[in-house]
Amino acid sequence: MEGLLLYKLMILYMLDRTDYTMTNSLISGFIVGKDYTSVFNLHESLSELINDEFISTDTIRDTIHYKITSSGEEALSYFENRLPYAIKEDILEYLKAERINVKKESEIYADCLLWRPHPLLDETFTTARSQYKEEYERLKQNFLSADWGIYDTTPDIEKTIAMSDCYIGDAGTSVTALFGIAGKPVYLLDNYIHREPADEDWSKEMITPYHPQGQDAWKVEPGNQLYHLEKGIYRFYCNLSEYTSGGYYRMAVEHGEYVYVFPANAQEILVIDDKRNITRIKLEQKISQPGAFANVWFEGNYAFLIPYKYPYIVRFDMDMQAIDYVDGCQEFFVSNHAGSDRIGGNGIWNGYLMLANPADNRVVAIDCETLELQVLLVDARYYRGACALQSDGDTIWLFPYTGTNVVQWNPMTGETVTHNCRVPGFVCNQYPTGKTCMERAFGSMARRENQVVLAPVSGNQFVFIDTETGEVKPFHTELDLAFREDQSYCMSGGNGRFVRRLDETHALFYHEPMRKLYRMNLLDGSVEEEAIAYEQSDVWLHAPGYAKLSKWVRYGCEERAICSLPQMLENQGAGDSFDRKACLEAYGEIAMYADGRSGQKIHASMMDELCE
């Protein structure tokens, strides 16, 4: 008998022989659990039965319940004789054994949490993450002793997926794709969220970092959306992608007749006209994973994309919409330290794009007009690479990755002045973990005459430098820079930075942990908050909910303040509800060849790429 016909008859027979509706987990528990077929074939059979109107569905609390229709009963009467007697007996035995469960799932709809740890999790905590082993064991014992749910250590994950109604966890696993291919909801947790959202958390989520050369009128927001400042309030302008996650774009600027949107993880530049039409200028497609670009800088009509994993620096001419590539720099200013990548400081100085090596004293200078490249050396004691740099007239401030020796360097003369900025009480906390360190202490500066104020990244104090006398001392402000353990809904990479100088006395400071802008007086440290406003109804109206997320996670819903876990469980979050058809279509893009041709297709695709 043809495979799918057999599975469809089995489903119809099961539904016909019970007085209750049946959930996916109960049907899967028999057909997949007893190794009749795979999850993929089961869900293909269910889809065809629904399309043929042989079964109907009812969704209750995000759980699909199946029931045979009159047309299904009629079809079964015609073809029941084609279902082997042994399978019928097997089904009846299963229904008899599971009759209480069938009644519970159909009438009570009880929830049960199933925790399935990775098979190597215990070993990983023991060998590679021993500092977290005790906490992990405590959590596991609490789960078991409190009887919060099922602790699943069974060897076959396919059966676990068949039993489950949805996936709740982070995105760092291929299990999300298995759930998606099975047509089940995928809800992705944010590992830095540890509580339910407070009243203002939705707006903090919307506030993204401010760029020193950015235009505050345009903001690229979570969900790959563009917002525009109108009468003091940021309002939704347009969607930038079919995907609602993945951090595809970094920032937008208006130049001439167009708004240009520059990438972070995408490999394209967007051009938006005054009618909100989007033209996509594709870059050479060089990588398949996230992390294409680390930053973007501007010089005249040029935009420079600073690569992280992308192999080239990209220069984009906003007047001509032309692209140039600069090779040979990516490996220079990206290095690996203790298993983590470090990106060197970068920025514009007097018509040059400057790129500091993060681990030694070399700096690459690229002429923004001719793209001619030269390597310069910083001759300063104890200087071993910069995490950030900032232009200051004829000099550049180099902020070290490690330590507190900040260097002021004149690239034309080679002259350097080193300032030891470790003032009394100065400590650093690594973001976002809070671990005590002495890395990325500072990242930006603001000048008033001969007085310079350094803003901390992982440090806990601003520091004052008198560039004439060399005096270094704490610079006291009204801001609380103590490390915040609770980073729910606004995870931070540091304390923030000076965005730009406003006038002779004031500079604009962005405090990242609180998602606030401050007008800071460089004389006395007093601050005034600058309003950042969104309209809640506008944000909720355009929230994606369940949608296509990215090339890496095809469909699901991300944990956010406007779609928290409790809201998701009650189907009350903002945005679209789960759509099983859309889910199957999205994951079908990566599961198109379940007939054994996937290897053949992958080989053909790779050959096409190699031959381009």
C-alpha positions as CSV (number, residue, x, y, z in Angstrom):
1,M,0.0,0.0,0.0
2,E,1.2,3.5,-0.8
3,G,2.9,4.9,2.4
4,L,0.9,8.1,2.9
5,L,-2.4,6.4,2.2
6,L,-1.7,3.9,5.0
7,Y,-0.8,6.6,7.5
8,K,-3.9,8.6,6.6
9,L,-6.1,5.6,7.1
10,M,-4.4,5.0,10.5
11,I,-5.2,8.6,11.5
12,L,-8.8,8.3,10.4
13,Y,-9.2,5.0,12.1
14,M,-7.8,6.4,15.4
15,L,-10.1,9.4,15.3
16,D,-13.1,7.3,14.4
17,R,-12.6,4.9,17.3
18,T,-12.6,7.5,20.1
19,D,-15.3,9.7,21.5
20,Y,-12.8,12.6,22.0
21,T,-10.7,14.8,19.9
22,M,-7.0,13.9,19.8
23,T,-3.9,16.1,20.0
24,N,-0.9,15.8,17.8
25,S,1.1,14.3,20.7
26,L,-1.4,11.4,21.1
27,I,-1.5,10.6,17.4
28,S,2.3,10.9,17.1
29,G,2.7,8.8,20.2
30,F,1.3,5.8,18.3
31,I,2.3,6.3,14.7
32,V,5.8,7.7,15.3
33,G,6.3,6.2,18.8
34,K,5.7,2.7,17.3
35,D,8.0,3.4,14.4
36,Y,5.4,3.2,11.7
37,T,6.8,6.3,10.1
38,S,8.6,9.6,10.7
39,V,7.3,12.9,12.1
40,F,7.7,14.5,8.6
41,N,5.4,11.9,6.9
42,L,2.9,12.0,9.7
43,H,2.5,15.8,9.4
44,E,2.3,15.5,5.6
45,S,-0.5,13.0,6.1
46,L,-2.3,15.3,8.6
47,S,-2.0,18.3,6.2
48,E,-3.5,16.3,3.3
49,L,-6.4,15.1,5.5
50,I,-7.1,18.7,6.5
51,N,-6.9,19.9,2.9
52,D,-9.3,17.2,1.9
53,E,-11.6,18.1,4.8
54,F,-11.5,14.6,6.1
55,I,-10.4,15.9,9.5
56,S,-11.0,19.2,11.2
57,T,-8.9,21.1,13.7
58,D,-9.5,23.3,16.8
59,T,-6.7,25.2,18.4
60,I,-7.0,25.6,22.2
61,R,-4.2,27.3,24.1
62,D,-1.8,26.9,21.2
63,T,-2.6,23.1,21.0
64,I,-4.2,21.6,17.9
65,H,-7.0,19.1,18.4
66,Y,-8.0,16.8,15.6
67,K,-11.5,15.4,14.9
68,I,-12.8,13.2,12.1
69,T,-15.4,14.9,9.8
70,S,-18.4,13.2,8.2
71,S,-16.5,13.2,4.9
72,G,-13.6,11.5,6.7
73,E,-16.0,8.9,8.1
74,E,-17.3,8.2,4.7
75,A,-13.9,7.9,3.2
76,L,-12.8,5.5,6.0
77,S,-15.9,3.3,5.2
78,Y,-14.7,2.9,1.7
79,F,-11.1,2.1,2.4
80,E,-11.0,0.6,5.9
81,N,-10.6,-2.9,4.5
82,R,-7.2,-1.8,3.1
83,L,-6.0,-1.2,6.7
84,P,-4.3,-4.4,7.9
85,Y,-6.0,-6.2,10.8
86,A,-2.8,-6.2,12.9
87,I,-2.6,-2.4,12.7
88,K,-6.2,-2.0,13.7
89,E,-5.6,-4.2,16.7
90,D,-2.5,-2.3,17.6
91,I,-4.5,1.0,17.4
92,L,-7.3,-0.3,19.6
93,E,-4.8,-1.5,22.2
94,Y,-3.2,1.9,22.2
95,L,-6.5,3.7,22.6
96,K,-7.5,1.4,25.4
97,A,-4.2,2.0,27.2
98,E,-4.3,5.8,26.6
99,R,-8.1,6.3,27.1
100,I,-7.6,8.4,30.3
101,N,-5.0,10.5,28.6
102,V,-7.2,11.0,25.6
103,K,-10.0,12.3,27.8
104,K,-7.6,14.6,29.7
105,E,-6.2,16.2,26.6
106,S,-9.6,16.6,25.0
107,E,-11.5,17.9,28.0
108,I,-9.0,19.4,30.4
109,Y,-6.2,20.5,28.2
110,A,-3.6,20.3,30.9
111,D,-0.1,21.8,30.4
112,C,3.0,19.8,31.1
113,L,6.6,21.1,30.9
114,L,9.1,18.7,29.4
115,W,12.8,19.5,30.0
116,R,15.1,17.7,27.7
117,P,18.8,18.6,28.3
118,H,21.4,18.1,25.6
119,P,23.0,14.6,26.1
120,L,26.4,16.2,26.6
121,L,25.2,18.9,29.0
122,D,26.4,17.2,32.2
123,E,29.8,16.5,30.7
124,T,30.1,20.0,29.4
125,F,29.5,21.5,32.8
126,T,32.0,19.1,34.3
127,T,34.9,19.6,31.8
128,A,34.4,23.0,30.2
129,R,32.1,25.1,32.4
130,S,32.8,23.8,35.9
131,Q,32.1,27.1,37.5
132,Y,28.4,26.7,36.6
133,K,28.1,23.0,37.5
134,E,26.8,23.6,41.0
135,E,24.2,26.0,39.9
136,Y,23.0,23.6,37.1
137,E,22.7,20.7,39.6
138,R,20.7,22.9,41.9
139,L,18.3,23.9,39.2
140,K,17.9,20.3,38.1
141,Q,17.2,19.0,41.6
142,N,14.7,21.8,42.1
143,F,12.9,20.8,38.9
144,L,12.8,17.1,39.9
145,S,11.9,17.6,43.6
146,A,9.2,20.1,42.9
147,D,7.6,17.9,40.2
148,W,7.5,20.8,37.7
149,G,7.3,18.4,34.8
150,I,9.1,15.6,32.9
151,Y,12.9,15.4,32.9
152,D,13.4,13.7,29.6
153,T,16.6,11.6,29.1
154,T,15.3,9.2,26.5
155,P,17.6,8.6,23.6
156,D,15.1,9.3,20.7
157,I,14.4,13.0,20.3
158,E,12.0,12.3,17.4
159,K,9.6,10.7,19.9
160,T,10.0,13.6,22.2
161,I,9.1,16.0,19.5
162,A,6.1,13.9,18.6
163,M,4.8,14.1,22.2
164,S,5.4,17.9,22.5
165,D,3.0,20.6,21.4
166,C,5.7,23.4,21.1
167,Y,9.3,24.2,21.6
168,I,10.4,26.7,24.3
169,G,14.1,27.4,24.5
170,D,16.9,29.4,23.0
171,A,17.9,29.5,19.3
172,G,21.3,27.8,19.7
173,T,20.1,24.3,18.6
174,S,19.0,22.5,15.5
175,V,16.0,21.2,17.5
176,T,14.2,24.4,16.5
177,A,14.3,23.2,12.9
178,L,13.0,19.8,13.8
179,F,10.0,21.3,15.6
180,G,9.4,23.7,12.7
181,I,9.5,20.9,10.1
182,A,6.9,19.1,12.3
183,G,4.7,22.2,12.1
184,K,4.9,23.0,15.8
185,P,5.4,26.5,17.4
186,V,8.9,27.6,18.2
187,Y,9.2,30.2,20.9
188,L,12.7,31.5,21.4
189,L,13.7,32.5,24.9
190,D,16.1,35.4,25.5
191,N,18.7,34.0,28.0
192,Y,19.1,37.5,29.6
193,I,15.4,37.8,30.5
194,H,14.7,36.5,34.0
195,R,11.4,38.2,34.9
196,E,8.1,39.3,33.5
197,P,8.2,42.7,31.7
198,A,7.6,45.9,33.7
199,D,5.6,48.8,32.4
200,E,8.5,50.6,30.6
201,D,10.4,47.6,29.3
202,W,8.6,47.6,25.9
203,S,10.1,51.1,25.1
204,K,13.6,50.2,26.4
205,E,13.6,47.3,24.0
206,M,13.0,49.7,21.1
207,I,15.9,52.1,21.9
208,T,19.0,51.1,20.0
209,P,22.5,52.6,20.4
210,Y,23.3,56.0,19.0
211,H,26.1,56.3,16.5
212,P,28.6,59.3,16.6
213,Q,27.9,60.0,12.9
214,G,24.3,58.8,12.9
215,Q,21.2,60.8,12.1
216,D,18.8,60.7,15.1
217,A,15.8,61.1,12.8
218,W,16.1,57.5,11.6
219,K,16.4,54.4,13.8
220,V,16.7,50.8,12.7
221,E,14.7,48.8,15.3
222,P,14.4,45.2,16.5
223,G,12.5,43.2,14.0
224,N,14.3,44.7,11.0
225,Q,12.0,47.7,11.0
226,L,12.7,51.4,10.2
227,Y,11.3,54.1,12.5
228,H,11.3,57.9,11.7
229,L,11.2,60.8,14.2
230,E,8.1,62.8,13.7
231,K,7.3,65.7,16.1
232,G,9.5,64.2,18.8
233,I,8.1,60.7,18.5
234,Y,9.6,57.8,16.7
235,R,7.0,56.2,14.4
236,F,7.0,53.1,12.2
237,Y,8.1,53.8,8.7
238,C,8.6,50.5,6.9
239,N,9.7,46.9,7.2
240,L,13.2,46.3,5.8
241,S,13.0,42.6,5.3
242,E,10.7,39.6,5.0
243,Y,12.5,38.4,8.2
244,T,11.7,39.8,11.6
245,S,14.9,38.9,13.4
246,G,18.6,38.2,12.8
247,G,19.8,41.8,13.2
248,Y,20.2,42.3,9.5
249,Y,20.7,46.1,9.5
250,R,22.6,48.5,11.7
251,M,21.7,52.1,10.9
252,A,20.0,54.5,8.4
253,V,21.0,57.9,7.0
254,E,19.4,60.3,4.7
255,H,21.5,61.5,1.8
256,G,20.2,63.4,-1.2
257,E,16.8,62.0,-2.3
258,Y,17.2,58.7,-0.5
259,V,17.4,57.0,2.9
260,Y,20.2,54.5,2.9
261,V,20.1,51.5,5.3
262,F,23.4,49.8,6.1
263,P,23.9,46.2,7.1
264,A,25.0,44.4,10.2
265,N,24.3,40.7,9.4
266,A,22.9,41.3,5.9
267,Q,25.1,41.5,2.8
268,E,23.1,44.3,1.0
269,I,22.5,48.0,1.2
270,L,19.0,49.3,1.0
271,V,17.9,52.4,-0.8
272,I,14.5,53.8,0.1
273,D,12.8,56.6,-1.9
274,D,10.2,59.1,-0.7
275,K,7.4,56.6,-1.5
276,R,8.9,54.0,0.8
277,N,10.0,51.8,-2.1
278,I,13.0,49.7,-1.3
279,T,15.8,48.9,-3.8
280,R,18.3,46.3,-2.6
281,I,21.9,46.7,-3.7
282,K,23.5,43.3,-3.3
283,L,27.1,43.0,-2.1
284,E,29.2,40.0,-3.1
285,Q,27.7,37.1,-1.1
286,K,30.7,35.8,0.9
287,I,29.5,34.3,4.1
288,S,26.5,32.2,5.2
289,Q,26.5,32.9,8.9
290,P,25.7,36.0,11.0
291,G,28.3,38.7,11.8
292,A,29.0,40.3,8.4
293,F,29.8,43.8,9.5
294,A,30.9,45.4,12.8
295,N,30.4,49.1,12.1
296,V,29.8,51.8,9.5
297,W,31.6,55.2,9.1
298,F,31.0,58.2,6.8
299,E,33.3,60.6,5.0
300,G,31.6,63.0,2.6
301,N,29.5,61.0,0.1
302,Y,31.2,57.7,1.1
303,A,30.0,55.1,3.6
304,F,32.5,52.5,4.8
305,L,31.3,49.2,6.0
306,I,33.7,47.8,8.6
307,P,33.8,44.0,8.4
308,Y,33.7,41.4,11.1
309,K,33.4,38.1,9.2
310,Y,32.9,39.6,5.8
311,P,36.3,39.4,3.9
312,Y,36.3,43.0,2.6
313,I,35.9,46.6,3.7
314,V,33.1,48.0,1.5
315,R,33.1,51.6,0.3
316,F,29.7,52.8,-0.9
317,D,29.4,56.0,-2.9
318,M,25.9,57.4,-1.9
319,D,26.0,59.9,-4.8
320,M,26.7,57.3,-7.5
321,Q,25.4,54.2,-5.7
322,A,28.7,52.5,-6.6
323,I,30.6,49.9,-4.6
324,D,34.4,49.4,-4.1
325,Y,36.0,46.6,-2.1
326,V,39.2,46.8,-0.1
327,D,40.8,43.4,0.6
328,G,43.4,42.4,3.1
329,C,42.3,44.2,6.2
330,Q,39.7,41.9,7.9
331,E,42.4,39.5,9.4
332,F,44.4,42.6,10.5
333,F,41.9,44.1,12.9
334,V,40.0,41.0,14.0
335,S,41.8,38.6,16.3
336,N,40.9,35.8,18.6
337,H,41.8,36.1,22.3
338,A,41.0,33.2,24.7
339,G,38.3,31.9,22.4
340,S,36.6,35.2,21.8
341,D,37.0,37.5,18.8
342,R,38.2,41.0,19.3
343,I,37.6,43.8,16.8
344,G,40.1,46.7,16.7
345,G,39.0,50.3,17.1
346,N,38.0,52.1,13.9
347,G,36.9,55.5,12.8
348,I,37.5,58.5,10.5
349,W,40.4,60.9,11.0
350,N,41.2,63.8,8.6
351,G,40.0,62.0,5.4
352,Y,41.4,58.6,6.4
353,L,39.7,55.5,7.6
354,M,41.7,54.3,10.6
355,L,41.8,50.7,11.7
356,A,43.6,49.7,14.9
357,N,44.9,46.2,15.4
358,P,43.3,44.8,18.7
359,A,46.4,43.0,19.8
360,D,49.5,45.0,18.8
361,N,50.6,48.6,18.0
362,R,49.8,48.6,14.2
363,V,47.2,50.9,12.7
364,V,46.0,50.8,9.1
365,A,45.3,54.2,7.4
366,I,43.2,54.1,4.2
367,D,42.8,57.2,2.1
368,C,39.0,57.6,1.8
369,E,39.3,59.0,-1.7
370,T,42.0,56.9,-3.3
371,L,41.8,53.8,-1.1
372,E,45.6,53.8,-0.8
373,L,46.6,51.9,2.3
374,Q,49.5,52.3,4.7
375,V,50.4,50.7,8.0
376,L,51.5,52.9,10.8
377,L,53.0,52.1,14.2
378,V,52.1,53.5,17.5
379,D,55.2,54.0,19.6
380,A,53.8,54.1,23.1
381,R,54.9,52.2,26.1
382,Y,52.5,49.4,27.3
383,Y,50.2,50.0,24.2
384,R,49.0,46.7,22.8
385,G,46.0,47.3,20.6
386,A,42.8,49.3,20.9
387,C,39.2,48.4,21.3
388,A,38.1,51.9,20.2
389,L,39.6,55.1,18.7
390,Q,38.3,58.6,18.3
391,S,39.5,61.5,16.3
392,D,40.4,64.8,18.1
393,G,41.8,67.4,15.8
394,D,45.3,66.4,14.6
395,T,45.4,63.5,17.2
396,I,43.6,60.2,17.8
397,W,42.7,58.8,21.2
398,L,43.4,55.1,21.4
399,F,41.4,53.2,24.1
400,P,43.1,49.9,25.1
401,Y,41.5,46.5,25.2
402,T,43.3,45.7,28.4
403,G,44.3,48.1,31.1
404,T,43.8,51.8,31.6
405,N,46.7,53.4,29.8
406,V,44.9,55.6,27.2
407,V,47.1,56.9,24.4
408,Q,46.8,60.3,22.6
409,W,48.6,59.8,19.2
410,N,49.5,62.1,16.4
411,P,49.7,60.0,13.2
412,M,51.5,62.7,11.2
413,T,54.4,63.2,13.7
414,G,54.2,59.8,15.5
415,E,54.2,61.7,18.9
416,T,52.3,59.9,21.7
417,V,51.2,60.8,25.2
418,T,50.1,58.0,27.5
419,H,47.6,58.7,30.4
420,N,47.3,56.2,33.2
421,C,43.6,56.6,33.9
422,R,43.1,54.1,36.8
423,V,41.8,56.6,39.3
424,P,40.9,55.6,42.9
425,G,37.9,53.4,43.1
426,F,38.0,52.5,39.4
427,V,36.8,49.0,38.6
428,C,35.6,47.2,35.5
429,N,32.8,44.7,35.2
430,Q,32.5,42.6,32.0
431,Y,29.2,43.1,30.2
432,P,26.9,41.3,30.3
433,T,28.2,38.8,32.9
434,G,29.3,41.2,35.6
435,K,32.7,39.4,36.0
436,T,35.4,41.7,37.4
437,C,38.0,42.5,34.7
438,M,40.2,45.2,33.4
439,E,39.1,45.1,29.7
440,R,37.5,47.8,27.6
441,A,37.7,50.3,30.4
442,F,37.0,53.3,28.2
443,G,35.6,53.8,24.7
444,S,35.0,57.5,23.9
445,M,35.9,61.1,25.0
446,A,34.5,64.6,24.9
447,R,36.7,67.7,24.9
448,R,36.3,71.2,26.4
449,E,39.4,73.3,25.6
450,N,42.3,71.5,27.3
451,Q,40.0,69.4,29.4
452,V,39.0,65.9,28.2
453,V,36.4,63.6,29.8
454,L,36.7,59.9,29.1
455,A,33.5,57.8,29.2
456,P,33.7,54.2,30.5
457,V,32.6,51.1,28.7
458,S,33.1,48.5,31.4
459,G,34.4,50.9,34.0
460,N,32.4,52.5,36.8
461,Q,33.7,56.1,36.5
462,F,34.2,59.0,34.1
463,V,37.8,60.2,34.1
464,F,39.0,63.8,33.7
465,I,42.3,64.6,31.9
466,D,44.0,68.0,31.6
467,T,45.9,67.7,28.4
468,E,48.2,70.6,29.3
469,T,49.3,69.5,32.8
470,G,48.7,65.8,32.4
471,E,46.5,65.8,35.6
472,V,44.2,62.7,35.7
473,K,41.3,62.5,38.3
474,P,37.7,61.2,38.6
475,F,35.0,63.2,36.9
476,H,31.9,63.1,39.0
477,T,28.5,63.0,37.4
478,E,24.9,62.4,38.6
479,L,24.8,59.1,36.6
480,D,24.9,55.7,38.4
481,L,27.4,53.6,36.5
482,A,27.3,50.6,38.9
483,F,26.9,47.3,37.1
484,R,23.3,46.2,36.8
485,E,22.7,42.5,37.2
486,D,19.2,42.6,35.9
487,Q,19.5,43.2,32.1
488,S,16.1,41.8,31.3
489,Y,14.7,43.4,28.0
490,C,17.8,45.7,27.7
491,M,20.9,43.6,27.6
492,S,24.0,45.9,27.3
493,G,27.5,45.6,25.9
494,G,28.8,48.3,28.3
495,N,28.0,51.6,30.0
496,G,27.6,53.5,26.7
497,R,29.5,56.3,25.0
498,F,29.6,60.0,24.2
499,V,27.6,60.4,21.0
500,R,28.7,63.9,20.0
501,R,29.6,67.3,21.2
502,L,26.6,69.7,21.4
503,D,28.3,73.0,22.1
504,E,31.4,74.5,23.9
505,T,30.3,73.1,27.3
506,H,28.0,70.1,26.6
507,A,28.2,66.7,25.1
508,L,25.5,64.0,24.4
509,F,26.0,60.8,26.3
510,Y,24.1,57.6,25.7
511,H,23.7,55.4,28.8
512,E,23.1,51.9,27.4
513,P,22.0,50.0,30.5
514,M,19.1,52.4,31.1
515,R,18.6,53.2,27.3
516,K,18.7,56.9,28.0
517,L,20.3,60.0,26.4
518,Y,21.8,62.7,28.6
519,R,23.0,66.2,27.9
520,M,26.1,66.4,30.0
521,N,27.8,69.5,31.3
522,L,31.6,69.0,30.9
523,L,32.3,71.6,33.6
524,D,30.4,70.2,36.6
525,G,29.1,66.7,35.4
526,S,25.4,67.7,35.7
527,V,23.1,66.0,33.3
528,E,19.7,66.6,31.7
529,E,17.8,63.7,30.1
530,E,16.9,64.0,26.4
531,A,13.5,62.5,25.7
532,I,13.3,59.3,23.5
533,A,9.7,58.6,22.7
534,Y,7.7,55.9,21.0
535,E,4.0,55.4,20.8
536,Q,3.0,52.1,22.4
537,S,0.0,51.5,20.1
538,D,2.3,52.0,17.0
539,V,4.8,49.5,18.3
540,W,2.2,46.9,19.1
541,L,0.5,47.3,15.8
542,H,3.6,46.5,13.9
543,A,5.0,43.8,16.2
544,P,5.6,40.6,14.3
545,G,4.6,37.9,16.8
546,Y,5.0,34.5,15.0
547,A,6.7,35.2,11.7
548,K,9.7,34.3,9.5
549,L,12.6,35.1,11.7
550,S,15.8,34.8,9.7
551,K,17.7,32.5,7.4
552,W,19.0,30.7,10.4
553,V,15.7,30.2,12.3
554,R,13.0,30.1,9.6
555,Y,9.8,30.7,11.6
556,G,8.9,31.3,15.3
557,C,8.3,34.0,17.9
558,E,11.0,35.7,20.0
559,E,10.6,36.6,23.6
560,R,10.1,40.3,24.0
561,A,8.4,42.6,26.4
562,I,5.4,42.8,24.0
563,C,5.3,39.0,23.6
564,S,6.5,37.6,26.9
565,L,6.3,33.9,27.8
566,P,3.1,34.2,29.9
567,Q,1.5,36.2,27.1
568,M,2.5,33.6,24.6
569,L,1.1,30.8,26.7
570,E,-2.3,32.6,26.9
571,N,-2.1,33.7,23.2
572,Q,-2.2,37.4,24.3
573,G,1.1,38.7,22.9
574,A,1.4,41.4,20.3
575,G,1.7,40.4,16.6
576,D,0.5,37.4,14.7
577,S,-0.6,34.1,16.3
578,F,1.0,30.8,15.3
579,D,0.2,29.8,11.7
580,R,0.9,26.2,11.1
581,K,0.7,26.5,7.3
582,A,3.2,29.4,7.3
583,C,5.5,27.5,9.6
584,L,5.5,24.4,7.3
585,E,6.1,26.6,4.3
586,A,9.0,28.4,5.9
587,Y,10.7,25.2,7.1
588,G,9.8,23.5,3.9
589,E,12.5,25.8,2.3
590,I,15.1,23.7,4.1
591,A,13.3,20.4,4.0
592,M,12.3,20.2,0.4
593,Y,13.9,16.9,-0.4
594,A,12.7,14.4,2.2
595,D,12.7,11.7,-0.6
596,G,16.5,11.1,-0.3
597,R,17.6,13.7,-2.9
598,S,19.0,16.2,-0.4
599,G,22.6,15.2,-0.9
600,Q,22.2,15.5,-4.7
601,K,20.7,18.9,-4.4
602,I,23.3,20.2,-1.9
603,H,26.1,19.0,-4.3
604,A,24.4,20.7,-7.2
605,S,24.0,23.9,-5.2
606,M,27.7,23.9,-4.1
607,M,28.9,23.3,-7.7
608,D,26.8,26.3,-8.8
609,E,28.5,28.5,-6.2
610,L,32.0,27.3,-7.1
611,C,31.4,27.8,-10.8
612,E,30.1,31.4,-10.4
